């Protein structure tokens, strides 16, 4: 079994709308090829703090990334640090805040757009800063990076759903259409990644309110999907709500590496005990 993971974090995609609009992913669930969980985001339900939660497995009260205005390097050990320490390759295509958390802050828009440096936490990266940078470009940038560098951990972060949600609200035609576009892109790429043996995770940092806000405690702002395509996870729809702090140690499990000592111990429902062959 491969130890390679692709994690897609669709910014601002709430649970119920993802379940309605990601048609091919739901087909994989119906045909017993994928699992679906509801995941409860940490607080505050804001992007930069939750990137840190997803990638380090630590809450904001521990890591200190408490707002979108916290422009500094993380003090925590991220999934990028862990993959590098274990001799694995990583790659990222994301909004530039992820680069500011793990490679350099503040972001240099000329020098940091494309990064290829094995000495850094993020070894291979492509970063964008315009909020309307097309999600289609994000996914194809990621596929290009995957084919060039063959990373064990590939992190993909499109922003379009969040942008449409903040402008039009979660009940709008525009918000749902953007999730449908994500579904179309996934329908093109998932069969390729599945055929090559990747463990695939699809989730979000936070949801979206009906009025186009997030940062608070409502279910619409906090409930996000976690779709998993992996031979290590039994297919199906699970009722147990997953804490967002469980995401980072789950990635470590799929990568077959030890989590950091600050990550929680959590047994994901449906997780199988399977011997993993590490391919480096």
C-alpha positions as CSV (number, residue, x, y, z in Angstrom):
1,X,0.0,0.0,0.0
2,X,1.2,3.5,-0.8
3,X,2.0,6.0,1.9
4,X,1.3,9.0,-0.4
5,X,-1.4,11.5,0.6
6,X,-3.2,14.2,-1.3
7,X,-5.1,16.7,1.0
8,X,-7.5,19.1,-0.6
9,X,-8.7,21.9,1.6
10,X,-11.6,23.8,-0.2
11,X,-11.7,27.1,1.7
12,X,-15.1,28.1,3.1
13,X,-17.0,24.9,2.0
14,X,-19.7,24.1,4.6
15,X,-20.8,20.5,5.2
16,X,-24.3,20.5,3.8
17,X,-23.5,22.3,0.6
18,X,-20.6,20.0,-0.1
19,X,-22.8,17.0,0.4
20,X,-25.3,18.5,-2.1
21,X,-23.0,19.6,-4.8
22,X,-19.9,17.3,-5.0
23,X,-21.6,14.8,-7.3
24,X,-18.7,12.5,-8.3
25,X,-17.5,12.3,-4.7
26,X,-20.9,11.3,-3.6
27,X,-20.9,8.7,-6.4
28,X,-17.8,7.2,-4.8
29,X,-19.6,7.0,-1.5
30,X,-22.6,5.4,-3.0
31,X,-20.4,2.8,-4.8
32,X,-18.5,2.0,-1.6
33,X,-15.2,3.7,-2.6
34,X,-15.2,6.6,-0.2
35,X,-16.1,7.6,3.3
36,X,-17.9,10.8,4.6
37,X,-17.6,12.4,8.0
38,X,-18.8,15.7,9.5
39,X,-15.8,17.6,11.0
40,X,-16.2,20.4,13.5
41,X,-13.8,23.2,13.0
42,X,-11.8,24.7,15.8
43,X,-12.4,28.3,16.9
44,X,-12.1,31.0,15.7
45,X,-13.6,29.8,12.4
46,X,-11.2,31.9,10.4
47,X,-8.8,30.9,7.6
48,X,-5.3,31.5,8.9
49,X,-5.9,30.1,12.4
50,X,-7.5,27.0,10.9
51,X,-4.7,26.4,8.3
52,X,-2.5,26.2,11.4
53,X,-5.0,23.8,13.1
54,X,-5.1,21.5,10.0
55,X,-1.4,21.5,9.4
56,X,-0.1,21.3,13.0
57,X,-2.9,19.6,15.0
58,X,-2.8,22.3,17.6
59,X,-5.5,24.8,18.8
60,X,-5.2,28.6,18.6
61,X,-4.7,28.9,22.3
62,X,-1.6,26.7,22.0
63,X,-0.1,27.9,18.7
64,X,-0.9,31.6,19.0
65,X,-2.3,32.0,15.5
66,X,-5.5,33.6,16.7
67,X,-6.6,35.8,13.8
68,X,-6.0,36.4,10.1
69,X,-3.7,39.3,11.1
70,X,-1.1,37.0,12.7
71,X,1.5,37.4,10.0
72,X,4.4,35.3,11.2
73,X,6.0,31.9,11.0
74,X,4.4,29.2,13.0
75,X,6.1,28.0,16.1
76,X,4.7,24.5,15.8
77,X,5.9,21.4,14.0
78,X,3.7,21.1,10.9
79,X,3.0,18.2,8.5
80,X,5.6,19.7,6.2
81,X,8.3,19.6,8.9
82,X,7.3,16.0,9.8
83,X,7.4,14.8,6.2
84,X,10.8,16.4,5.7
85,X,12.2,14.9,8.9
86,X,11.1,11.5,7.8
87,X,12.8,11.7,4.4
88,X,9.5,12.2,2.5
89,X,8.8,14.8,-0.2
90,X,6.1,17.4,0.1
91,X,4.4,19.9,-2.2
92,X,1.9,22.7,-1.9
93,X,-0.4,24.8,-4.1
94,X,-2.2,27.3,-1.9
95,X,-3.0,30.8,-1.0
96,X,0.1,32.6,0.2
97,X,-0.8,32.6,3.9
98,X,0.4,28.9,4.0
99,X,3.8,30.0,2.8
100,X,3.9,32.7,5.5
101,X,3.1,30.2,8.2
102,X,5.8,27.6,7.3
103,X,8.5,29.0,4.9
104,X,8.9,32.8,5.2
105,X,6.9,35.8,6.5
106,X,6.0,38.3,5.2
107,X,5.5,36.8,1.7
108,X,7.7,38.2,-1.1
109,X,5.4,38.3,-4.1
110,X,8.3,38.0,-6.6
111,X,10.6,35.6,-4.8
112,X,8.0,33.3,-3.1
113,X,5.6,32.7,-6.0
114,X,7.3,29.4,-6.9
115,X,9.5,27.7,-4.3
116,X,11.8,24.7,-4.8
117,X,14.1,24.4,-1.8
118,X,14.6,21.0,-0.1
119,X,16.0,22.7,3.1
120,X,12.7,24.4,3.9
121,X,9.6,23.0,5.5
122,X,7.6,23.3,2.3
123,X,10.0,21.9,-0.2
124,X,8.0,22.5,-3.5
125,X,5.3,25.1,-3.7
126,X,3.3,27.4,-5.9
127,X,1.5,30.2,-4.2
128,X,-1.1,32.8,-5.3
129,X,-2.4,36.0,-3.7
130,X,-5.3,37.2,-5.8
131,X,-8.5,36.0,-4.2
132,X,-10.0,35.4,-7.6
133,X,-7.2,33.2,-8.8
134,X,-9.2,30.4,-10.6
135,X,-9.7,27.2,-8.7
136,X,-9.1,25.4,-12.1
137,X,-5.6,26.9,-12.1
138,X,-5.0,25.8,-8.5
139,X,-5.8,22.2,-9.3
140,X,-3.8,22.1,-12.6
141,X,-0.9,23.8,-10.9
142,X,-1.1,21.0,-8.3
143,X,-1.2,18.2,-10.9
144,X,1.8,19.7,-12.7
145,X,3.7,19.9,-9.4
146,X,2.7,16.3,-8.6
147,X,4.0,15.0,-11.9
148,X,7.2,16.9,-11.6
149,X,8.2,16.3,-8.0
150,X,6.2,13.1,-7.0
151,X,5.5,14.3,-3.4
152,X,4.4,12.0,-0.7
153,X,2.3,14.8,0.8
154,X,0.5,17.1,-1.6
155,X,-1.6,20.0,-0.1
156,X,-4.1,21.7,-2.4
157,X,-6.0,24.8,-1.4
158,X,-8.5,26.5,-3.7
159,X,-10.1,29.8,-2.5
160,X,-13.0,30.3,-4.9
161,X,-15.8,28.9,-2.7
162,X,-14.8,31.1,0.2
163,X,-14.8,34.2,-2.1
164,X,-18.2,33.5,-3.5
165,X,-19.6,32.7,-0.1
166,X,-18.4,35.9,1.5
167,X,-19.8,38.0,-1.4
168,X,-23.1,36.2,-1.9
169,X,-23.7,34.1,1.2
170,X,-24.0,30.3,1.6
171,X,-27.6,30.1,0.2
172,X,-26.7,31.8,-3.0
173,X,-26.6,30.4,-6.5
174,X,-23.1,31.6,-6.9
175,X,-21.8,29.8,-3.8
176,X,-23.4,26.5,-4.9
177,X,-22.1,26.9,-8.4
178,X,-18.6,27.3,-7.2
179,X,-18.8,24.0,-5.2
180,X,-20.2,22.4,-8.4
181,X,-17.1,23.6,-10.2
182,X,-14.9,22.1,-7.5
183,X,-16.8,18.8,-8.0
184,X,-16.1,18.9,-11.8
185,X,-12.4,19.4,-11.2
186,X,-12.3,16.6,-8.7
187,X,-14.2,14.3,-11.2
188,X,-11.3,14.9,-13.6
189,X,-8.5,14.3,-11.2
190,X,-9.7,11.8,-8.6
191,X,-9.6,8.8,-11.0
192,X,-6.0,9.6,-11.9
193,X,-5.0,9.9,-8.2
194,X,-6.9,6.8,-7.2
195,X,-5.4,4.7,-10.0
196,X,-1.9,5.7,-8.7
197,X,-2.7,4.6,-5.1
198,X,-3.0,7.9,-3.2
199,X,-4.9,8.3,0.1
200,X,-7.1,11.3,-0.7
201,X,-8.7,13.7,1.9
202,X,-11.1,16.4,0.9
203,X,-12.2,18.9,3.6
204,X,-12.4,22.6,4.4
205,X,-11.0,25.0,7.0
206,X,-14.4,26.5,7.9
207,X,-17.9,26.8,6.6
208,X,-20.0,29.9,5.7
209,X,-23.0,31.6,7.1
210,X,-26.1,32.5,5.2
211,X,-25.1,36.2,5.3
212,X,-21.5,35.5,4.0
213,X,-19.6,35.5,7.3
214,X,-17.5,33.1,9.3
215,X,-15.5,33.4,12.5
216,X,-18.3,32.5,14.9
217,X,-19.8,29.4,16.4
218,X,-22.8,28.5,14.3
219,X,-23.1,25.1,12.6
220,X,-22.9,26.7,9.2
221,X,-19.6,28.3,10.0
222,X,-18.1,25.3,11.8
223,X,-19.4,22.1,10.2
224,X,-17.2,21.0,7.2
225,X,-17.0,17.7,5.3
226,X,-14.2,15.2,5.5
227,X,-14.3,12.8,2.5
228,X,-11.7,10.0,2.6
229,X,-10.7,7.8,-0.3
230,X,-8.3,5.2,1.1
231,X,-7.9,1.5,1.5
232,X,-7.2,2.2,5.2
233,X,-10.7,3.6,5.8
234,X,-13.9,1.6,5.5
235,X,-16.3,3.3,3.0
236,X,-19.6,4.7,4.2
237,X,-21.3,7.6,5.9
238,X,-20.3,8.1,9.6
239,X,-22.5,9.8,12.2
240,X,-19.7,10.6,14.7
241,X,-18.6,14.2,14.4
242,X,-14.8,14.4,14.0
243,X,-12.7,17.1,15.8
244,X,-10.6,19.2,13.4
245,X,-7.6,18.5,15.6
246,X,-7.8,14.9,14.4
247,X,-6.9,15.8,10.8
248,X,-3.1,16.2,11.2
249,X,-2.6,13.0,13.1
250,X,-4.8,11.2,10.5
251,X,-2.5,12.4,7.7
252,X,0.5,11.2,9.7
253,X,-1.2,7.8,10.0
254,X,-1.7,7.6,6.3
255,X,1.8,8.7,5.6
256,X,3.1,6.1,8.1
257,X,5.0,8.6,10.2
258,X,4.8,9.5,13.9
259,X,2.7,12.5,14.7
260,X,4.2,15.4,16.7
261,X,4.0,15.2,20.5
262,X,1.3,18.0,20.5
263,X,-1.1,16.2,18.2
264,X,-4.1,14.5,19.8
265,X,-4.6,10.7,19.8
266,X,-7.8,9.9,18.0
267,X,-9.2,6.7,16.6
268,X,-11.1,7.5,13.4
269,X,-14.3,5.4,13.1
270,X,-13.8,3.0,10.2
271,X,-10.0,3.1,10.3
272,X,-8.5,-0.3,9.5
273,X,-5.4,-1.9,10.8
274,X,-3.5,-2.4,7.6
275,X,0.3,-2.9,7.1
276,X,1.7,-0.1,5.0
277,X,4.6,-0.5,2.6
278,X,6.5,2.7,2.6
279,X,7.6,3.8,-0.9
280,X,10.1,6.6,-0.9
